[in-house]
Amino acid sequence: MGFYDLSKENRIALVTKIDTEILNDFENNLLDNTIPYFSDEDTYIRKAGYLAIGKIFKLKKVSTAQIVTLLNNLFLFEKEKIRQTTINAAGEIGKIDFESVVHFFDKGLFDEHHSVRNAVIGSIKKMSEKNSKPVLSWAKKYLHHENKEIRREICHGIELIGRTHPQDILPLLKELQNDETSRVKNTLIHVLGQIAYKKGCLETVIAELNTWNNKELVEKAIDEIVDVHHRYKDFAIHTQEEAINYIINHYNQK
């Protein structure tokens, strides 16, 4: 039976059980209870597992060093779901203390399994939203990595902070404007679109795009921004017509 097949009361009880058993493991330097939760087929069971680590860290019930040591052990497992959940657990810590868990993301970026790499992207998003400075400093060193997938993943990963603080990530995105790989360019265009429909962001993005030299990419980004204001019309700050008018008046096409 899956997590959401349970009643609300039973889900609450299960989360409490997971929290208690994982805490017991980490207090006693064990992983007996943690491994089954981290490897469960149900996404929401695994999520409860990595959120339990975040709770242990925040409540300081176990030292950070001991938590990281046990996560290091979990990351050695062959089963990709365990490594995936470990990355997500590290992300919960990284929202507050990125330096203690940075090595998980250095390794996870190059993991053989896509689900682990995707967990890195997801973790970058949630960490950069809460703890942007060290996360973005770390991301910057991978912007020009020889592996195109690493560049794409970093571009995708820093998207979320751009929705509230576009000025923080636009200089990093600018460094990718002349990337020759289609997947990287398409991700860059997507991220610009995802930023631009949020409050106060269209103005910042258009001002920034006026400074870019790759006009072909910028034109595609403008098209995406206009389209996003239609696709997400129920969530966008501006209507599509308002966005178009703003772009006409403020985008320098020279």
C-alpha positions as CSV (number, residue, x, y, z in Angstrom):
1,M,0.0,0.0,0.0
2,G,1.4,3.4,-1.0
3,F,1.8,6.4,1.2
4,Y,-1.2,8.2,-0.3
5,D,-3.3,5.1,-0.2
6,L,-3.3,5.6,3.6
7,S,-5.8,7.8,5.5
8,K,-4.5,11.1,6.7
9,E,-4.3,9.8,10.3
10,N,-2.3,6.8,9.2
11,R,0.1,8.9,7.1
12,I,0.8,11.1,10.1
13,A,1.4,8.0,12.2
14,L,3.7,6.5,9.5
15,V,5.8,9.8,9.3
16,T,6.1,9.8,13.1
17,K,7.3,6.1,12.9
18,I,9.8,6.9,10.2
19,D,11.1,10.0,12.2
20,T,11.5,7.9,15.3
21,E,13.2,4.9,13.7
22,I,15.6,7.0,11.7
23,L,16.5,9.1,14.7
24,N,17.1,5.9,16.7
25,D,19.5,4.7,13.9
26,F,21.4,8.0,13.8
27,E,21.7,8.3,17.5
28,N,23.2,4.8,17.6
29,N,25.4,5.0,14.5
30,L,23.2,2.5,12.7
31,L,21.4,2.3,9.4
32,D,19.2,-0.8,9.9
33,N,15.9,1.1,9.8
34,T,17.1,3.9,7.5
35,I,18.0,1.7,4.5
36,P,14.5,0.3,3.9
37,Y,13.0,3.8,4.0
38,F,15.7,5.2,1.7
39,S,15.2,2.4,-0.8
40,D,11.4,2.2,-0.7
41,E,9.7,2.1,-4.1
42,D,7.2,4.7,-3.0
43,T,8.6,8.3,-3.6
44,Y,6.7,9.6,-0.6
45,I,8.2,7.1,1.8
46,R,11.6,8.1,0.6
47,K,10.7,11.7,1.0
48,A,9.6,11.1,4.6
49,G,13.0,9.5,5.1
50,Y,15.1,12.4,3.8
51,L,12.9,14.9,5.6
52,A,13.5,13.0,8.8
53,I,17.2,13.7,8.3
54,G,16.4,17.4,8.0
55,K,14.5,17.3,11.3
56,I,17.3,15.6,13.1
57,F,19.8,18.2,11.8
58,K,17.6,21.2,12.7
59,L,16.8,19.9,16.2
60,K,20.5,19.1,16.8
61,K,19.6,15.7,18.1
62,V,22.7,14.2,16.5
63,S,26.0,16.1,15.6
64,T,26.3,17.2,12.0
65,A,29.5,15.2,11.7
66,Q,27.8,12.0,12.6
67,I,24.9,12.7,10.3
68,V,27.3,13.3,7.4
69,T,29.3,10.2,8.2
70,L,26.2,8.0,8.0
71,L,25.0,9.7,4.8
72,N,28.5,9.1,3.4
73,N,27.9,5.4,4.1
74,L,24.5,5.5,2.5
75,F,25.9,7.1,-0.6
76,L,28.1,4.1,-1.2
77,F,25.2,1.7,-1.8
78,E,24.7,0.3,-5.3
79,K,21.0,0.8,-5.3
80,E,20.3,4.2,-6.9
81,K,17.2,5.0,-4.8
82,I,19.4,5.0,-1.7
83,R,21.9,7.4,-3.3
84,Q,19.1,9.5,-4.7
85,T,17.5,9.8,-1.2
86,T,20.9,10.5,0.3
87,I,21.4,13.5,-2.0
88,N,17.9,14.8,-1.1
89,A,18.8,14.4,2.6
90,A,22.0,16.3,2.1
91,G,19.9,19.0,0.4
92,E,17.9,19.4,3.6
93,I,21.1,20.1,5.5
94,G,22.4,22.3,2.7
95,K,19.6,24.7,3.1
96,I,21.4,25.8,6.3
97,D,24.9,24.4,6.2
98,F,26.0,23.9,2.6
99,E,29.6,23.5,3.3
100,S,29.1,20.3,5.4
101,V,27.4,18.5,2.5
102,V,28.9,20.1,-0.7
103,H,30.9,16.9,-1.5
104,F,27.6,15.0,-2.1
105,F,26.7,17.3,-4.9
106,D,30.2,17.2,-6.3
107,K,29.9,13.4,-6.6
108,G,26.2,13.3,-7.4
109,L,26.6,15.5,-10.5
110,F,28.6,12.6,-12.0
111,D,26.5,9.7,-10.8
112,E,25.8,7.0,-13.4
113,H,22.1,7.1,-12.7
114,H,19.9,9.9,-13.9
115,S,17.6,9.8,-10.8
116,V,20.6,10.7,-8.6
117,R,21.7,13.5,-10.9
118,N,18.1,14.8,-10.9
119,A,18.2,14.8,-7.1
120,V,21.2,17.1,-7.4
121,I,19.1,19.5,-9.5
122,G,16.2,19.4,-7.1
123,S,18.5,19.9,-4.2
124,I,20.2,22.9,-5.8
125,K,16.8,24.5,-6.3
126,K,15.7,24.1,-2.8
127,M,19.1,25.0,-1.3
128,S,19.6,28.1,-3.4
129,E,16.2,29.4,-2.4
130,K,17.2,29.3,1.3
131,N,21.0,29.6,1.2
132,S,21.8,31.1,-2.2
133,K,25.3,32.6,-1.7
134,P,27.4,29.4,-1.1
135,V,25.2,27.4,-3.5
136,L,25.6,29.8,-6.4
137,S,29.4,30.1,-5.7
138,W,29.6,26.4,-6.0
139,A,27.4,26.2,-9.1
140,K,29.6,28.8,-10.9
141,K,32.6,26.5,-11.1
142,Y,30.6,24.0,-13.2
143,L,29.2,26.5,-15.7
144,H,31.9,25.7,-18.2
145,H,32.5,22.1,-17.4
146,E,33.5,20.0,-20.4
147,N,30.5,17.7,-19.9
148,K,27.4,19.4,-21.5
149,E,25.0,17.6,-19.1
150,I,26.8,19.1,-16.1
151,R,26.4,22.6,-17.6
152,R,22.7,21.9,-18.4
153,E,22.1,20.5,-14.9
154,I,23.6,23.5,-13.2
155,C,21.6,25.9,-15.4
156,H,18.4,24.1,-14.5
157,G,19.3,23.8,-10.8
158,I,19.7,27.5,-10.2
159,E,16.4,28.4,-11.7
160,L,14.3,28.7,-8.5
161,I,16.4,31.4,-6.9
162,G,15.9,33.4,-10.1
163,R,12.2,33.6,-9.5
164,T,12.7,35.8,-6.4
165,H,16.3,37.1,-6.9
166,P,16.9,37.2,-10.7
167,Q,19.8,39.5,-10.3
168,D,21.7,36.8,-8.4
169,I,21.6,34.2,-11.2
170,L,21.4,36.3,-14.4
171,P,25.2,36.9,-14.4
172,L,25.7,33.1,-14.3
173,L,23.2,32.5,-17.0
174,K,24.9,35.1,-19.2
175,E,28.1,33.0,-19.2
176,L,26.1,30.2,-21.0
177,Q,24.7,32.4,-23.7
178,N,27.3,31.2,-26.3
179,D,27.2,27.5,-25.3
180,E,27.2,25.5,-28.5
181,T,25.2,22.6,-27.2
182,S,21.5,22.6,-28.0
183,R,20.4,21.0,-24.7
184,V,22.2,23.7,-22.7
185,K,20.8,26.5,-24.9
186,N,17.3,25.2,-24.7
187,T,17.6,24.8,-20.9
188,L,18.9,28.4,-20.7
189,I,15.9,29.7,-22.7
190,H,13.5,27.7,-20.5
191,V,15.0,29.1,-17.3
192,L,14.8,32.6,-18.6
193,G,11.1,32.1,-19.3
194,Q,10.5,30.5,-15.9
195,I,12.1,33.5,-14.2
196,A,10.4,36.3,-16.3
197,Y,6.8,35.8,-15.3
198,K,7.3,36.2,-11.6
199,K,6.8,39.5,-9.7
200,G,9.4,42.1,-10.6
201,C,11.3,39.7,-12.8
202,L,10.3,40.7,-16.3
203,E,11.9,44.1,-15.9
204,T,15.2,42.7,-14.6
205,V,15.4,40.0,-17.2
206,I,14.8,42.3,-20.1
207,A,17.4,44.8,-18.8
208,E,19.9,42.0,-18.5
209,L,19.1,40.6,-22.0
210,N,19.9,44.0,-23.4
211,T,23.5,43.4,-22.4
212,W,23.9,40.0,-24.0
213,N,25.7,39.6,-27.3
214,N,24.1,36.5,-28.6
215,K,21.1,38.1,-30.2
216,E,19.8,34.9,-31.8
217,L,19.5,33.2,-28.4
218,V,18.0,36.4,-26.9
219,E,15.3,36.5,-29.6
220,K,14.4,32.9,-28.8
221,A,14.3,33.8,-25.1
222,I,12.0,36.7,-25.8
223,D,9.7,34.4,-27.7
224,E,9.7,32.0,-24.7
225,I,9.0,34.8,-22.3
226,V,6.0,36.0,-24.3
227,D,4.7,32.4,-24.6
228,V,5.2,31.7,-20.9
229,H,2.9,34.7,-20.1
230,H,0.2,32.8,-22.0
231,R,0.9,29.3,-20.8
232,Y,1.0,30.5,-17.1
233,K,-1.5,33.3,-17.5
234,D,-3.2,32.2,-14.2
235,F,0.1,32.7,-12.3
236,A,1.9,35.4,-14.2
237,I,2.1,38.9,-12.8
238,H,1.6,40.5,-16.2
239,T,-0.9,39.5,-18.9
240,Q,0.7,38.4,-22.2
241,E,-0.3,41.8,-23.8
242,E,1.4,43.7,-21.0
243,A,4.5,41.6,-21.3
244,I,4.6,42.2,-25.1
245,N,4.2,46.0,-24.6
246,Y,6.9,46.1,-22.0
247,I,9.3,44.2,-24.2
248,I,8.5,46.4,-27.2
249,N,9.3,49.5,-25.1
250,H,12.3,48.3,-23.3
251,Y,14.1,45.6,-25.3
252,N,16.9,47.1,-27.4
253,Q,17.0,45.0,-30.6
254,K,20.2,46.6,-32.0
